[in-house]
């Protein structure tokens, strides 16, 4: 019996190792395909055509001195929880690749549910379509959604909300801007038949404080839109570009605020 159990453990470990390898290979291929599709086109919108508060933000982040950002890669470490009543935060490690033309991203994450169990996942947005895959211990699918209309819209809005890492996107024609007041502007993005908006809030010095979008939290028929807030806690200057280094993501649900993800950014690499 002990021999059988030992063999079972060995087989399970081998399956886990193989599954992690396959998932990693798929992630790498997704990134390679995204980078291969990156265009060398320059933004077509002039800075002076944007609302004044957006002009200040784009100029102050250092973009004018470095030129157009084609793509950015970064790593994240943080904590996540899946439900408002979840007391214990789970440790996370993530990597993300974002391109401005075409607008796309791929985000991969490892979530430690406990010392023995890890969830690995991938979110991506490409060609106006979103894809999400989450697996427990790299073996058991927890969630798998692809090209769902609500998810496509939510992923597009996520792309907008993360524009502070790739501010060049503010100058591409797929984004249009509307001034709300002296420190607030709304960005609306339309791409491949998908449209979504997000509101950018600056402080009196022109620094971006938070981005808010009304997003679908789920993808089923009953899914509703809720305000989703990306609040920037700290900034860092990387090769002359000022980008967020610490962010908290909060949903404003019917029962109140639910902060589900807080993380720090490091190892930021730009391609100009």
Secondary structure, 3 states (H helix, E strand, C coil): CHHHHHHHHHHHHHHHHHHHHHHHHHHHHHHHHHHHCCCCCCCCCCHHHCCHHHHHHHHHCCHHHHCCCCEEEEEEEEEECCCCCCCCCEEEEEEEEEEECCEEEEEEEEEECCCCCEEEEEEEEECCEEEEEEEECCCEEEEEEECCHHHHHHHHHHHHHCHHHCHHHHHCCCEEEEEEECCEEEEEEEECCEEEEEEEEECCCCCEEEEEEEEECCCCCCCCEEEEEEEEEEEEEECCEEEEEEEEEEEEECCEEEEEEEEEEEEEEEEC
